[in-house]
Amino acid sequence: MPKNLRKKPIINFLILIVALEIIVISINFFYSPIEVAAGGSTGIAILLNASFGINTATSVLVINVIMIILAFFFLERKVVQKITLGSFLLPLFMYLTPSFKLVDDSFLAVTIGGIIFAFGIAMLYRIDASSGGTTVPPLIIRKYFHINTAISLLVIDFIVTFFNIFTMGLNAFFLAVFSLIITSVVMRYIETGLDHKFQIQVMSLHKTKEIQEMALNVDHSLTVYDVRGGYSDNQKEILMLVVDNQSYGPLLRAIHAIDPEAFIITSNVVKVHGGRLGL
C-alpha cells in the first residue's frame, strides 16, 4: 500500500466504503436482477436467491461469517483483521442499496457489471483491504498445500459460475464466464495503468553508434550494456530503450532504416518508476 494512504486511516475507511458500495452497485443493479452468478460469495448468494428465494444480503453475511471463523482458526490474526470490516459492511450495503434491473440486455448488464465490479475490487486492493468471502479458502489452501491463491480462487469462481447451468441455464453460465473475463482484464488495466510502455533491446553488428545517436537525438530513455556473445564470445553492446505506445512504431522504423538486420527484442513494461517516463 502507498505510504501516504497507510498513514491516513480515515481516507482508507472512506475508500473502503466507496469501494464496497461500487461492488454492491454491480451486484444489485446488474448481476442479481438477471440472476447471473459470476463467482465469489455474492455469486453464491445470487444462486441461493434464484433457487430458494433466500435474501442475497443474508446469504453473503452468513458466508462471510463462516469465512471469518475459518480464517480465525487457520490463518494469521492480521488476515482476520483485514477481512472482518469488509465482510460485515458488504452485506449491510447490499441490504440498504435497492436492487432493480438497470438495463434490459443481459449481455450489456454483465459487461457493465464486470467493469464496475473491477473498479471496486481494484480500490480494495489499493488500500490492502478485502470484502472477505471466497478470498479466504485460497489463503488457507496456500498456507497448508502451497497452491497459488490465484489458481484456487479461479477454481472456486469457476465452480460457482458452473452452477448457473442448474439455476438459469447455459446462457447464464456463458454470461458469467464472460463477466469474469471482463473483470479480470479491466482490473489488470486499472492496477497497471492504461499508458503501457515498451522496453526495447537492440543489438547491431556495425551500426550501434548510429542507432545510439538517433535515440539520443529524439530524446529517448537510453541505457547501454556491455555484453558478450554466447556463440561468438565477442564483446558487444546492447542498447535498452523505454518508450511509450506512440513512439514505439516510429522508433522501430528508424532503427531498421539505419540497420535492417538489427536484432531487436521488445517487452511489455507494466510501470516505470523514476526517470523521465516514470510515474
MIBANU-895600 format. One line per field, with one value per residue (C-alpha): chain; residue in three letters; x, y, z. Coordinates in pm, 1 decimal, m for minus. Layout:
c = (A, ...)
r = (ala, ...)
X = (X, ...)
Y = (Y, ...)
Z = (Z, ...)
***
This chain:
c = (A, A, A, A, A, A, A, A, A, A, A, A, A, A, A, A, A, A, A, A, A, A, A, A, A, A, A, A, A, A, A, A, A, A, A, A, A, A, A, A, A, A, A, A, A, A, A, A, A, A, A, A, A, A, A, A, A, A, A, A, A, A, A, A, A, A, A, A, A, A, A, A, A, A, A, A, A, A, A, A, A, A, A, A, A, A, A, A, A, A, A, A, A, A, A, A, A, A, A, A, A, A, A, A, A, A, A, A, A, A, A, A, A, A, A, A, A, A, A, A, A, A, A, A, A, A, A, A, A, A, A, A, A, A, A, A, A, A, A, A, A, A, A, A, A, A, A, A, A, A, A, A, A, A, A, A, A, A, A, A, A, A, A, A, A, A, A, A, A, A, A, A, A, A, A, A, A, A, A, A, A, A, A, A, A, A, A, A, A, A, A, A, A, A, A, A, A, A, A, A, A, A, A, A, A, A, A, A, A, A, A, A, A, A, A, A, A, A, A, A, A, A, A, A, A, A, A, A, A, A, A, A, A, A, A, A, A, A, A, A, A, A, A, A, A, A, A, A, A, A, A, A, A, A, A, A, A, A, A, A, A, A, A, A, A, A, A, A, A, A, A, A, A, A, A, A, A, A, A)
r = (met, pro, lys, asn, leu, arg, lys, lys, pro, ile, ile, asn, phe, leu, ile, leu, ile, val, ala, leu, glu, ile, ile, val, ile, ser, ile, asn, phe, phe, tyr, ser, pro, ile, glu, val, ala, ala, gly, gly, ser, thr, gly, ile, ala, ile, leu, leu, asn, ala, ser, phe, gly, ile, asn, thr, ala, thr, ser, val, leu, val, ile, asn, val, ile, met, ile, ile, leu, ala, phe, phe, phe, leu, glu, arg, lys, val, val, gln, lys, ile, thr, leu, gly, ser, phe, leu, leu, pro, leu, phe, met, tyr, leu, thr, pro, ser, phe, lys, leu, val, asp, asp, ser, phe, leu, ala, val, thr, ile, gly, gly, ile, ile, phe, ala, phe, gly, ile, ala, met, leu, tyr, arg, ile, asp, ala, ser, ser, gly, gly, thr, thr, val, pro, pro, leu, ile, ile, arg, lys, tyr, phe, his, ile, asn, thr, ala, ile, ser, leu, leu, val, ile, asp, phe, ile, val, thr, phe, phe, asn, ile, phe, thr, met, gly, leu, asn, ala, phe, phe, leu, ala, val, phe, ser, leu, ile, ile, thr, ser, val, val, met, arg, tyr, ile, glu, thr, gly, leu, asp, his, lys, phe, gln, ile, gln, val, met, ser, leu, his, lys, thr, lys, glu, ile, gln, glu, met, ala, leu, asn, val, asp, his, ser, leu, thr, val, tyr, asp, val, arg, gly, gly, tyr, ser, asp, asn, gln, lys, glu, ile, leu, met, leu, val, val, asp, asn, gln, ser, tyr, gly, pro, leu, leu, arg, ala, ile, his, ala, ile, asp, pro, glu, ala, phe, ile, ile, thr, ser, asn, val, val, lys, val, his, gly, gly, arg, leu, gly, leu)
X = (0.0, 129.3, 274.6, 53.0, m256.6, m120.1, m83.7, m442.1, m688.2, m986.2, m914.2, m868.2, m1203.6, m1376.4, m1215.0, m1332.0, m1688.7, m1686.8, m1526.5, m1779.7, m2071.0, m1934.8, m1924.8, m2282.4, m2399.8, m2257.6, m2436.5, m2773.1, m2814.8, m2658.2, m2596.9, m2875.5, m3166.5, m3072.6, m2970.3, m2617.7, m2360.7, m2007.1, m1817.6, m1748.6, m1975.7, m2209.0, m2236.4, m2328.0, m2587.7, m2739.3, m2761.7, m2932.6, m3175.4, m3258.8, m3305.1, m3462.4, m3555.6, m3304.7, m3216.3, m2875.7, m2755.3, m2838.8, m2657.2, m2346.1, m2347.0, m2368.7, m2096.7, m1867.5, m1913.7, m1821.7, m1513.1, m1410.6, m1437.1, m1225.0, m969.3, m960.3, m868.4, m646.4, m489.3, m294.0, m469.4, m374.2, m573.3, m877.9, m843.7, m808.8, m1129.5, m1361.5, m1478.9, m1542.5, m1714.7, m1980.9, m2011.3, m2065.7, m2390.2, m2505.8, m2467.4, m2635.0, m2932.9, m2950.8, m2899.6, m3210.4, m3188.0, m3350.1, m3274.1, m3096.2, m3057.9, m3272.6, m2999.8, m2825.0, m2501.6, m2480.9, m2563.2, m2275.4, m2036.9, m2117.0, m2140.5, m1799.7, m1637.4, m1792.9, m1706.3, m1344.1, m1322.2, m1449.9, m1210.3, m915.8, m992.1, m990.4, m654.4, m523.8, m574.8, m491.5, m849.5, m1087.9, m1457.7, m1391.7, m1597.5, m1435.7, m1097.6, m1036.6, m1022.3, m740.5, m533.8, m586.5, m504.0, m186.5, m77.1, m123.8, m91.2, 129.6, m105.3, m110.6, m407.1, m490.6, m533.4, m751.8, m961.3, m1014.1, m1125.0, m1369.9, m1510.5, m1549.4, m1736.0, m1973.3, m2011.6, m2076.7, m2385.7, m2552.3, m2632.8, m2862.5, m3038.5, m3075.3, m2934.4, m2636.9, m2684.7, m2633.4, m2319.8, m2158.7, m2260.3, m2095.4, m1774.6, m1766.1, m1814.6, m1519.8, m1301.4, m1417.0, m1347.2, m1001.8, m899.8, m1031.8, m864.3, m532.6, m555.4, m670.2, m384.9, m111.7, m237.9, m360.5, m39.7, 187.5, 548.9, 776.9, 1129.5, 1333.7, 1673.7, 1871.9, 2190.4, 2361.4, 2683.1, 2807.8, 2557.6, 2530.1, 2673.0, 2442.5, 2135.4, 2250.8, 2290.9, 1945.6, 1786.1, 1958.8, 1858.6, 1488.6, 1525.1, 1450.7, 1541.1, 1856.5, 2091.8, 2395.9, 2500.1, 2833.5, 2765.7, 2945.3, 2809.8, 2725.5, 2819.5, 3098.7, 3236.4, 3292.4, 3233.2, 2925.2, 2688.4, 2312.4, 2101.6, 1799.3, 1526.1, 1194.9, 926.9, 552.0, 295.1, 310.4, 688.4, 721.2, 639.5, 846.2, 1144.5, 1137.8, 1121.2, 1413.3, 1624.4, 1552.8, 1632.8, 1981.2, 2032.7, 1775.3, 1949.8, 1941.7, 1846.1, 1553.6, 1368.9, 1055.7, 899.7, 587.9, 657.6, 377.9, 507.7, 808.0, 912.4, 1151.7, 1326.6, 1167.5, 895.3, 837.1, 514.8)
Y = (0.0, 352.0, 521.3, 827.5, 605.6, 391.4, 698.0, 818.8, 568.4, 799.9, 822.4, 444.5, 395.1, 629.6, 445.3, 116.5, 248.7, 373.2, 53.2, m171.9, 38.0, 17.7, m361.3, m359.0, m146.1, m402.2, m682.5, m518.8, m336.1, m575.1, m932.2, m1003.9, m875.3, m1113.5, m1390.9, m1440.1, m1556.3, m1456.5, m1620.2, m1517.4, m1511.0, m1271.4, m1524.3, m1798.8, m1564.2, m1499.7, m1876.8, m1930.2, m1648.6, m1787.2, m2141.4, m2091.5, m1722.9, m1651.8, m1284.1, m1216.9, m986.7, m1251.0, m1521.3, m1305.0, m1225.6, m1594.2, m1692.0, m1412.2, m1502.0, m1863.1, m1739.9, m1520.1, m1822.1, m2030.7, m1751.2, m1723.1, m2090.7, m2143.5, m1807.6, m1531.7, m1268.9, m989.8, m1167.6, m1184.4, m813.5, m735.2, m911.7, m853.7, m497.5, m551.0, m883.8, m711.8, m388.8, m559.4, m740.4, m428.8, m219.1, m491.5, m471.3, m90.4, m46.6, m115.6, m383.6, m342.4, m409.0, m105.7, m241.5, m496.9, m660.3, m935.2, m914.7, m541.4, m596.8, m838.9, m620.2, m306.9, m506.3, m664.6, m327.1, m168.3, m471.6, m448.5, m85.2, m174.3, m465.5, m261.6, 9.6, m251.1, m381.9, m26.1, 9.9, m355.4, m428.8, m715.3, m792.1, m1140.5, m1424.8, m1673.6, m1497.2, m1684.7, m2051.4, m1978.7, m1828.8, m2142.6, m2367.1, m2170.1, m2194.0, m2570.0, m2701.9, m2433.5, m2380.7, m2035.7, m1829.1, m1707.6, m2066.7, m2180.2, m1862.3, m1918.1, m2276.4, m2159.5, m1887.6, m2136.1, m2382.2, m2104.9, m1995.9, m2354.1, m2377.2, m2111.1, m2400.1, m2557.3, m2234.5, m2014.0, m2236.0, m2247.8, m1889.4, m1759.4, m1972.9, m1821.2, m1471.6, m1531.6, m1660.3, m1358.1, m1130.4, m1289.6, m1224.4, m862.0, m809.1, m966.1, m755.7, m428.6, m492.3, m550.0, m217.0, m33.7, m171.7, m121.8, 188.7, 242.1, 400.5, 98.4, 129.5, m87.7, m194.6, m238.4, m409.0, m350.1, m518.9, m423.6, m566.2, m245.8, 37.5, 52.5, 405.1, 539.5, 389.3, 531.2, 879.1, 858.0, 759.3, 1044.7, 1297.1, 1215.3, 1221.7, 856.1, 699.5, 501.0, 263.1, 88.9, m258.1, m426.6, m792.1, m1093.7, m1303.3, m1657.1, m1802.4, m1572.3, m1487.8, m1132.0, m816.7, m627.6, m353.0, m374.0, m60.0, m62.3, 194.5, 254.7, 420.0, 476.4, 342.5, 647.8, 634.1, 258.0, 230.0, 530.1, 408.6, 63.0, 220.7, 448.9, 155.4, m52.5, 247.4, 255.6, m120.6, m351.9, m651.3, m513.6, m769.9, m629.0, m767.9, m591.2, m646.8, m501.7, m283.4, m257.6, 52.9, 279.5, 442.4, 734.1, 889.3, 1084.9, 824.7, 731.3, 779.6)
Z = (0.0, m73.7, 234.3, 203.6, 222.0, 503.2, 724.2, 667.9, 820.1, 769.3, 395.9, 385.4, 554.7, 308.1, 15.3, 169.0, 191.0, m168.1, m299.8, m126.3, m249.0, m604.6, m570.6, m436.4, m729.2, m971.6, m786.0, m712.6, m1044.0, m1294.6, m1170.3, m924.3, m1140.1, m1424.0, m1179.2, m1313.9, m1057.4, m1155.2, m869.5, m511.1, m208.0, m389.6, m671.2, m424.9, m276.2, m619.8, m680.6, m344.1, m415.4, m759.7, m626.1, m282.6, m260.5, 19.1, 50.6, m108.1, 169.6, 430.9, 236.1, 195.1, 567.2, 663.1, 413.9, 531.1, 898.1, 819.2, 632.0, 927.1, 1157.5, 920.9, 899.7, 1279.1, 1318.2, 1014.3, 927.3, 1097.2, 1304.6, 1064.8, 791.3, 1017.8, 1093.8, 725.7, 615.8, 913.1, 847.0, 477.9, 548.2, 757.1, 561.2, 223.7, 318.2, 504.7, 191.7, m13.6, 220.6, 218.8, m157.5, m367.1, m632.1, m972.9, m1337.9, m1480.5, m1835.2, m2016.4, m2224.5, m2024.1, m2223.4, m2162.5, m1795.6, m1729.9, m1929.9, m1731.1, m1408.9, m1468.9, m1532.0, m1222.5, m1008.0, m1125.6, m1017.0, m669.7, m621.6, m753.5, m497.9, m219.2, m339.7, m344.1, 31.4, 106.6, 214.7, 142.6, 133.9, 273.0, 132.0, m103.3, m85.4, 242.8, 124.1, m126.0, 157.7, 366.0, 69.6, 4.3, 368.1, 402.3, 46.8, m116.4, m410.4, m568.4, m446.1, m797.5, m916.4, m627.2, m642.0, m1014.3, m945.2, m676.8, m902.9, m1187.4, m960.8, m853.6, m1214.9, m1327.7, m1106.6, m1323.6, m1556.6, m1295.9, m1196.6, m1506.3, m1779.8, m2013.0, m2130.3, m1774.7, m1741.9, m2051.8, m1943.0, m1606.1, m1768.0, m1997.1, m1698.0, m1515.8, m1820.0, m1840.4, m1469.4, m1495.1, m1796.7, m1653.8, m1317.7, m1493.0, m1671.3, m1358.3, m1149.6, m1409.0, m1584.6, m1938.0, m2066.3, m2102.8, m2202.7, m2415.4, m2331.5, m2647.8, m2658.5, m2975.3, m3095.1, m3418.6, m3560.2, m3720.8, m3657.3, m3278.2, m3250.4, m3522.3, m3353.7, m3020.4, m3169.1, m3329.4, m2997.5, m2813.3, m3080.4, m3036.1, m2655.0, m2583.2, m2248.3, m2324.4, m2142.9, m2292.9, m2171.2, m2235.4, m2318.1, m2460.0, m2744.2, m2638.6, m2975.8, m3093.9, m2746.1, m2874.3, m2669.1, m2786.6, m2678.4, m2628.7, m2630.8, m2399.9, m2460.3, m2284.4, m2497.6, m2489.1, m2735.2, m2957.5, m3000.3, m3045.9, m3416.8, m3533.0, m3327.9, m3490.3, m3835.8, m3751.5, m3627.5, m3937.7, m4157.8, m4001.9, m3984.7, m4147.4, m3986.0, m3629.0, m3364.7, m3160.3, m2857.9, m2733.3, m2391.0, m2233.1, m1930.1, m1675.6, m1499.0, m1496.3, m1169.3, m1172.4, m1466.9, m1749.1, m1816.6, m1451.7, m1261.5)
***
